[in-house]
């Protein structure tokens, strides 16, 4: 067998770099990593090991230690191979792959800033390697993009079955699947944008955003424009600073319009460009008005839950809506109701009035129930953004009512403990917690629930607010 042949050769040529390295390769191939690693590291110390063999040995050893969980040593070995590959024209591309593998190894060590910085170096290096039909080049481009996508969503705490975790040595693989030739390689600006967005997630400034701007000139695929606008709106929600909310909301509505065009097959979402402005007729559509009502109500709920004493930025919103030619009579009336004006019988204005009432004191249990139900119903479209804030806003009101308005409930000795249990139940959250509280309270209050309303509450409790 191969090891027997090598044993004989070793006796004649002890410490021959090629023989030592060959023994390590045979053991790696046999999945005998623990035996292979010390031999591979010995081969790397021998000065006569040819550069190509040295680079491959670094990769094999890096993969083996990564599989054992030693990502620090994997990083060292991948970078060692990448450094040597810089001086090897034939393996320059493999060296870039090894840099990417090292950046991922740093990510696994939670050295996020260094990881992002090396990924940026990788993207800079990739800019000198055009995408061709060569499957090794296509594999390198595709796997680097994949790795950057994975770390971005990992930083956001999100996981997708469509973006599997990179495996050790993935980007430096020199024997890729032939199927990669049919894989679409997206513009590199998308990866720069994701890298810059990941930097923002950590709230650091290590120059990635500036490098991205220099590399791309601010141009990116339309899909990334949409994603960037989504992140900008999410950032506003997380910061709870809604003064500049309307421009970001309008930008998001433009993204919604674009998504419809993509769905209809009218637009290539990976084309480089920017999104068109909303058409002049956009605000004539009642469905579009409902969207802007929903988002302004969500922003108002979050503001109120965060600090009820701070006035809503209604004047700023009104001014920004005017600039965007979006302040129709209906939208203006909605803002008036948010600010205390009398509502009509429309669903959005009734919800706005409910929020205003909650901002201005404690309600009777019946009025609290009605206000809670209206807001619950009105936030279905913006659930992901607003449900935590809505629960934070309503739960204290319900606890106040059980402590200070007990006799407004029939059978308060039963009603109040039940409602309190719902409010304090940590297994419930968001809209499901509100729905359960309303379902329990309804049995002790003079409120009439239609079959549809009962079904809505039951479904939200059962499916966690969905």
N, C-alpha and C positions, 0 to 999 in steps of 0.2 A: 504494500500500500504506500500512499504518498509519504506518510510520516516515516515509514521504514526506509524508503529511499533517502529521505533527508537525514536520517540518523547516520547512514553510511557516508553520505557526503560531508556531514559535519565533522566526522573523524578525520577526513582528509583536509578539509578547509574550515577549521574552527574560526568562529567570528566573522565568517564571510557575510557581508551585509545582505546580499541577495538571498542567501540560503536562510539566514535568520528571518528575514522578512517573509520568505516563502512559507516557512513553518507557521508564522503568525497567520498568514492568509488561509492556510489549510485549516487551522484550528477555528478561525472566525467562521469559515464556510461550514464547519461541522457544528456550529453553535456552541463551541467550547470556549466561551469568551473569557472566563476566569483564567484559563491556561494561556489563552492567546495574548492577553493584555500585557503582562510583563515582557513577553518576547517581542511584541510590537514596539513597546517603549525602548527596549534594548536596541532594536533595529534603527529607531529614530536617532539614537545616540551615536551610531556608527557613521563616520564621515564619508564612507564610500557608497552610501546608499544613493542611487540615482534620484534626481529630483522628482521624476514622475512617480517612482515607487514611494518616495517620501510623502508626497501629497496624498496618494491613495491610502498609505498606512495611517496618516493622521485622520483621514475620514473614517476608516474602519474602526480605529481605536476610539474615536469620538463617539461613533454610534454605539459601540459596546458599553462605554461608561455611561452614556445617556440612558441606555436601556436599564442600567442598574440604579439609576436615580442620581448619579453624580454629575449634575449639570454644570458645576463649576469646572470640573476637569474636561467635560465635553467642550465647553466654551474655549478652554485653553488649547485643546487639540485642533478644533476647527480653525481657530485663528492662526495657529502655527502653520497649518496647511495652507490657509489663505495667504499668509505673508510670503511663503515660499512660492506660491503660484503666481505672484506678481511678476516674478522673474522668468516665468515660463510661458512663452507666447502660446503654445499649444493648449495649456491648461488654465489660461487666464480666466475663461468663463467658469470653469470649475471653482476657481478661487473666489469668484463673486458668490457662487452658490454656498461655499463654505462660510463666507462672511455672513450670509443670511442664516445659515444653520447656527452660527455662533450667536447672532442676535436673538434667535429664538431660545437658545440655551440661557442667555441672560434673562429673557422674559420669565423663563421657568424658575429662575433664582429670585424673581421679583426685583431685579435691578432694572426697573422700567426705563429710567432716563437713558442709561447706557444702551439698552436694547433699541430704543427709538433712534438714538443717534447713529448706531451702526446700520440700522435699516435704512436710514437716510443716506448713508454712505453707499449702501448697496444700490439704491435707486439712482444715485448720481453715476455710479459705475455702469448700470444698465443702460443709461442714456447713450452710451457709445456702442451699444450692441443692438443693431436693428433687428426686428422680428423677421425671420425668414422661414423657409420651409424646413430648415434643419431641425430635427425633432429635439436635439439637445438644447438648442437655443430657445425653442418654444417651451420646452419643459422648464428651463431656468426662469423665463419671464412669467410663466403661469404659476409656478410654485412660490416665487417671491410675492407675487400679488396675493396668492392664497394665504400665505403666512401673515402678511400685513392685515388682511381682512380678518383673520382669526384673532390676532391679538387685539384688534380694535373692538370686536364684539365681546371678547373676554374682558377687556377693560370696562365695558358697559354692563358686565354681569349677564350677558345674553349668550345663548347657545343655539346654534342652528344645525339641524341634521344635514343641511346642504354645505356646511363649512366644517369639515372634520378637523380635529386637531392635527397639526403637522407632525410627522414622525421624524425621529432623529436622522439627520443627513438627507432629508428630502430634497432640498434645493440643489445639492451638489451631486445628485444621482446622475451618472453618465450612461445609464442604460434604461432610458425612459420607455414607457409604453407607446407603441406606434399610434395609439388612438389620440395622442396629443396633437397630431397634425390636423385633426378636425376640430380642436378646441379653439374657440374664439379668444384671442388675446386682446383684452381691453386696453384702452389708452393708459399709459403710465401715470397720467395726471390724476386718475382715480385713486391710485395707491398713495400718491403724494397727499391728496386731500384727506384720505383716511388716516394717514400718519399724523398730519397736523391736527385733525380732530381728536386723535388719541392723546396727543400732547395736551390739548385743552381739557380733556377729561381729568387729567391729573393736576391741572391748575399750575403747571410749570411752564417756564419759557427757556427752552434749550436751543432755540433757533430753528425748530422744525418748520414753523409757519412761514418764516422768512425764506428758508431754503425752498419750500414748496412754491412760494410766489415767484422766486427767481427761476425755478426750473420750468414752471408751467405758464408763467405770465398771467396767472389767474384763470386760465381756460381749463375747463373740465367737462366730462360727459354730462349730458342732461340729467341722467339718473343721479349723479353726484350733486348736481345743483339742487335737485329735489331733496336729497338726503341732508344736505347742508342746511337747507331752510327748516327741515324738520328738527334738526339738532338745535338751531338757533331759537326756535319756539320753545323747545324743551328746556333750554338753558334759561330762558326768561321765567318759565314756570318754577324751575328749581331755585332761582335767585329771588323769586317773589318781588321782583322790581318790574312793574308793569307800565311804567311811564312811557316807554318806547314800544309798547305792545302792538299798536295798530299797524305800523309799517311791517313788523314781522308777521302779523296775521295776514295782511294783504299778500305778502310774499308767499305765505303758505297756501293761500287760496289760489294763487297763480300755479303753484305746484300741483294742487288738486286738479285744476283744469288740464294741465299737461298730462297727468296720469290718465285722465279719461281718453285723451288723444292716443296715448300709448296703447291703452286697452283696445281701442278701436283699430289698431294697426296703422295709424296715420303717421306715427313718428318713431324713429329709431332712438331708443332711450340711451344708447351708448354713443350717439353722435355728439361731437363737441359743439357747445353753443350756450345760449342763455334762453330763459323761458320768456315767452311773449307776455305782454301786459294783459290784464283782464279786458275783455271787450266792453265797449260802452254800454251794451245791453245787459251786462252781467247782473246788475242790481235790479233789473226788471223781473227777474225770476224769483218767485217766492221761496223756492228751495234754497237759493243762495242767501237770501235774507235770514232764513232759519239757521244757516251755518254761522253767520257772523253773530247772531244773537247768542247761539250756543257757546261760542268761544268767549264773547264778552262776559256772559254770565259766569262761565268757568273762571275767568280771570278775577271777577269780582268776588266769587266764593273764596278763592285762594287768598286774595288780599284780606278779606274779612276774617278768615280763620287765622291768618298770620298775626293781624293786629286790627281789631275791630275799631279802635279809636282813630286810625288813620283814614282820612277821606279817600274815596275812590278817585282816580285821576280822570274824572269824567270830562273836564274841560280840555285836557290834553288829548283825550281820545276823540272828542268832537272836532278839534282843530286838525288832527291827523286824518280823520275820515273826510273832512272837507277837502284837504289837499289831494286825497285819492279819489275825489268825486264820488264818494261812497256814502255821504250823509244825506240819505233820502229822508223823506218825511217820516216814514215808518221807523227807520233807525234812530232818528232824532227823538221820536216819542219813546222808544225803548230806553234810551239814555235818560230821558226825563223821569221815567218810572224808577230806574235804578237809583235816581237821586231824590226820590220821594214824591214824584208826580202820581196822579191818579191813573190806574191802569184801565184798559178796556178789557173785554172778555177773552182776548186772544191768549193762547197758551204761553207764548214767550213773555208777555207783559205781566201775566199773573205770577209767573216764576220770579220775575224781576221784583215785583211788589213783595213777594214772600221774603226775598233776601233783604230788602230794605227794612221790613218789619223786624227781622231777626237782628239786624245791625243796631236797631234802636231800642232794644230792651227785651225782657222776657215776655212771652206770649202765654195766654191760657192754654191748657193742654189740647183743647179742640183746635184752636188756631195754630198751635205748634204742629199738630198732626197734619193739618191741611198744608201748612208751609213746607213741612218736611216732604210730604208726598209730591207736591208740585216741583220741588227742587230735585228730588230723586228722579222723577219722570223726565225732567228737563235736561239732566246731565248724562243721559244714556249715550249720546254721540261723543261726549268728551270724557267718558268714564275713566280712561287710563290717566288722564291729566288731573282729574279733579276729585276722584272718589275719596282719597285719604283726607283731603282738606274738608270735604263736605261732612265726613264722619266727625272730624275734629271740631267742626262748627256745631253740629247738631247734638252730639252726645252730651255736652255740658248743659244744654237747654233741657234735655229730657231728664237728666239727673236733678236739675233744679226743680223741675215740676214734681218729681216724686218726693222731694224733700219738703217743698214749700207749698205745693198745690194738691196735696193728697186727696182732699175731699172733692176735687173735680172729677175723680175717677169713681166709677161704681166699684164697690168692694175694694177699697184702697188697700186693705190688708193683704189681698192677693195681687192686685194690679201693680203696686209700687215695687215689691221685691222682684216680680217677674221682669218688669221693665229694666230695673237696675241690673239684673243678671245679664240681660241682652247687651246693655251698654258696656258692661265690664267683661264680657266674654271675649278672651283673647283668641279664641278659635274663629271668631267672626271679625271681618274687617271691611272697610269701604262700604260700597253700596249694599252688600249682603247684610252687614250689621244694621244699617238704616232700615232695610226692608224687614228684617226680623223684629226690630223695635216697633215699627209701625204695625206689623201683623199682630203682635202681642197687645199693643196699646188699643188697637181698634176694638177689641172685645170688651173694653172697659170705658169706652167713650161713645157719645151719640154721633157717630160718623157712619155714613152709608157707603159701602163698597160695592161697586158694580162687579159682576162676574169677571170682567176683563181685568179690573184692578186687583182682585184677589189672585187671579192667575199670574199677573205680573209679579206681585210680591212673592208668591210661592216659588215661581221660577227663579227669581233672583236669589232667594234663600238657598234653594236647592243647588244652583249652579254658580254660587259664589259671586253674584252680582252681574253675571253675564246676561 
